[in-house]
Amino acid sequence: MPHIRVMLDYFHPWPNSAGLYVARARRWYAAAGLDVELVVQDPGRGDTLEYLARGEVDFGIFPPNRLLARRAALGQPLVAVAAVNHRGLEAIQTTTSTGIIRPRDLAGRRLAYNPTPRGRAMVRHLVAADGGDPDAVVTVDAGSRELTVDDIEAGEADATFGNYWSWDALRGDLPEDSRLTWPVDEIGAPRYHSYLLGTSERLRDEQPSLVRDFLTVTARGYATAAGRPEATLEMLERVIPYFPRPLIARSLALIAPTWTDPQGRWGVIDEGRMGPYAHWLAENGAIAHDHGWQRSFTNSLLDVAA
């Protein structure tokens, strides 16, 4: 039975990984002849794609912009084989006490986020799309920290960008009616898959049946995670016991609908998202170029695409 290492998308498990945990807990991977280990990254050794590039994991979950950037700048033979999310998960968040009531009001205010080239480009895009002046936004470099609404109330910033509306934005003690959260795909962001599931071109080419079996079981896991939330919540509490049950439950309810496309299919990567997003990233200097973006993914190993 081959040992398969899968790296998750964050510093710790969260409900977006539920399908993988469900499939393993129900022993569906084992029944398919796969010994699956789920791991998280050590930031000191790089992100999920860095682990994939070194051959230290077999599959990983990652944002499409990072995949496109690596392929464009380094020519790394990494490829997406399934979509995990069919929406952008990021949001702009603030509180009612700041007086900010729409994205253009960020002009002249302190916005906390990780100012990567892609992050800066997205902030500028969102503020300009609402008629604001992106040059007037004051950047607060939050690095990998995810500030909460409580941090905003404490004066660390006036707003945040990058928190996930289905996870980070739910944290904090501030009452719901004092929060303002704007998912980026509702305020003018280009359409994109927040997370893709990928592997190396070598594994795809040399062991396509293994990749296909892994994807088939994973799709079943995600369908069950969405369809049986109570059982999924109980399972998630065993792998992320340090977060309160109501937070996990609410996050699961919000994230589960993003796992399938409008046709109800798990995994199918949308060319209509990947192409325009690659163009947008290149135009805004977030990746070196968008040439060959079509080769960055494949749907050919998914049952639904067969």
N, C-alpha and C positions, 0 to 999 in steps of 0.2 A: 504494500500500500504506500504510494508516494506521499511524502511529507510536504505539505503546501503551506507556505508562510504568506499571510495576507496582512498588509499594513493598512491601518485605518486612516481616517482623514484628519485627525485632530490629536491633541496632546493626551486625550483620554477618550474612552468610548462615550458616545452620546446616542440618542435615539436614531440618528441617521444610519447607524451601523446595525440596527435591530435585525434586519433580514439575515445577515451573516450569523449572528448569534443564535437566531431561531433555527436556522438550518443545521447548525452544529449541535445545538442542544437536542434536537429531534433525531440526531444521528443520520440525517439524510446524506451528508457528505460521506460518512463512513460507509453507508449502503452503496454509494457510487464508487467506492474504492479510494477515497481521498481522506488523508489524515490532515485536517486543517487546523492551523495555529493562527490565532488572531493577535496581532501585535500593534503597538503604537510607537511612534518615532521618538528618538532621542534628538532633540533639536541641535545638540552639539555635533551630531553626525549628519545633519541635513534633513531635508523633507522626504516625503514618501518617494518622490521621483528619484532622489539621490540614491536611496536604498535600492530601487529597481535598477538604476543604471549600474550599480556595483554588483548586481546579482545576489543581493542579500535577502530579498524577498521575491516571491513569484508573482504576486498580484498586489495592487495598491489602489487606494482611492485618492484622487487629487483633483485640483481645479484645472479646467481646460487651458487657461492662460499660461499656467506653468508648463504644461505639456508642450504647447505651441512655442513657448519661449526656448525651451531646451532643444527642441527639434530645429528651430530656426538658427539659434546661435551656436549650438554644439553638434548638431546632426545626430543626436543620440537616438538609437533605434528603439524607441519606446512607443507604444501604441495603445489607444483606448479601445476596449472591446465591449463596453456597455455604459449606458448612462445611469447614474444613480438618482440624480435630481433633474427635473424638467422645469425648474424655476430658479431664478437668482435668489439666494437666501439672505443676502446682505440687506441692511437697512440703515437709514439715518434715524437717530433717536435723540430726543430732547425731552424737556419737561415743561409744563405749562408756566412755571415760574420764570423761565428765561425770556418769555415774550416772543419766541420764535414760533411762527405758526405755519411756515411753509419753507421749502428749500432755499428760495431766493433770500430769505431773511438771514441766512448764514453769512452773508457779506458783512464783514466787520466783526464777526464773532469767532470764538475759539472752537475749532472742530478737532476732536481727538480721533486719530486713526493711525494706521501704519502707512507712512507716506512713500510707499513703493511707487515706481513709475506707473503701474496700473492703478494703484490707489489714488494717486494724484489726478490721473486722467479721468477716473470715474467721478471724483468729487467735482472737478471742473465741469464735466459734462452735465451732471445733475443740477448744479447750481445754475448754469447757463440755460439749461432746458426750461427752467422755471422763470427765466428773465432776470436772474441775478448776476452780479459781477464776481466771477470766480477768482479774480486777482485779489479781491478784498477779503477772502476767507483767511483767517489766521490759523495756521496749522499747529496743532499740539501733537508732537510725536509720541504716540502711545506704544510704539513697538508692537510686541505680541500681546500686550495687555488688552483685555476687553473690559473697558470701563462700563459700569452699570449706571442706571438712573440715580442711584444713591451717590455715586461719585460726581455726577453732574450737579446734584443738589448741594454737595459739599464744596463746589466751586472749582473742581479740577478742570472743567471745560464747560462750554455752553451746549455742546451737542457731541455726538459720536457718529462715526461712519464705520461700517464693517461688521457691527454686531449682527448676528443672525436673528431675524424676527421669530424664528422657531426654536431658539435656544438662549443665547446671551441676553437678548432683549427682554426675556421673561424674568431674569434674575433681579434681585434688589427688593427692598422693603417698601419702596414708594407705592402709594395706592395707584390702582389702574387708571383712575380718572385724572391723575396728574402726569401721565406719560403720553408722549406723542411718538409714534413709530411709523415710519414710512418705508415699506419694502421698495427696493430700488426699481423692481420691474413694474411698479405702479406709478413711478415719477419720472419716467423717461429713459431708463437705462436700456442699452441694447440687450436683446434676448440672449441668454446663455444658459448652459447646464452648469449649475454650481459645482457639481462633482461628477467625475467620470471614474469608471473602474478600468484599470489597464494592466498591461504586462509588457514583457519585452517582445520585440519582433521575433527573436529566436524561439521563445516558447510558443508563440503563435504559429510559427512556421513548422517547427519540429514536432510539436505535440498538440495538434489542433483538437484531437478528440478529448484530451485532458482539459483544455480550455473550454470546450463545448460542454463537457460534463459539469465542470465547476459553475459555469454560467446557468445551466439548467437548474441545478440545485439551488443556487443563490436566488434566482427568480422565484422559485417556490418559497424560499424563506421569506422574501420580502412580501409576497402575496399573503402569506400566513400572518406575518407581523402586522400588516395593515388590517387584515380581516378578523384577527383575534386580539384586540388591544389589551384586554385584561390579562390574558396569559402572557402576552409580550411584556407588559409592564412588570409582572412578577419576575420574569427572566432578566429584564434589564436591571432591576434592583439588585440582582446578584453580581452584576459586573460593574455597576456604578453606584455602590451603596452610600457614597458620600454626598449625594444630592437628594433633596426631599422628594418624596413620592409625587406630590401635586405638580412639581416642576417637570418631572420626567413624563407624567401622564399628559400634561398640556403640550409639551414639546412633541410627544409621539402623535397626538391628534393633529397637530399642525403640519408636521413633516411628512406623514404618511401619504397624503394626496400628491405630494411632489414626486413620488416614486414611479408614477406611470404617466405616459403621454396621453393626449386627448382621446386616443383609441383604446386606452386602458392597458397598454403594453408596457411591461417593465424592460428596461435596458436599451431600447432602440435610440441610437444617437441621431439627432436631428441635423441633417445637412444644412437646413435653413437657419439653424442657430450657429453651427460651427463656422460656416463660411463668413457670414456678415460680422460675427464676433472677431474672427481672425483679422478681417480687414480693419475693423475698428481699433483693435489692439495695435496693429502696425501703423495706422495713421496717427495714433496718439503716442507713438514711441514706446509702447509697453513691450513689444517684441521686435526683433530685428527686421523681420519681413513676414509676409503671409504666404509666400510661395510654398506650394506643396501641402497646404493644410488638409487637402482631401485625403492624403496618405496618413494623417495623424490618427485615424480611427477606422474601425470596420464594424459592420453589423452582421457579417457573414457567419459568425459562430453562435449567433442567437437562434434559438428554436423558432421564435416568432418571425425571424427574417429568412428562414430557410425556404 
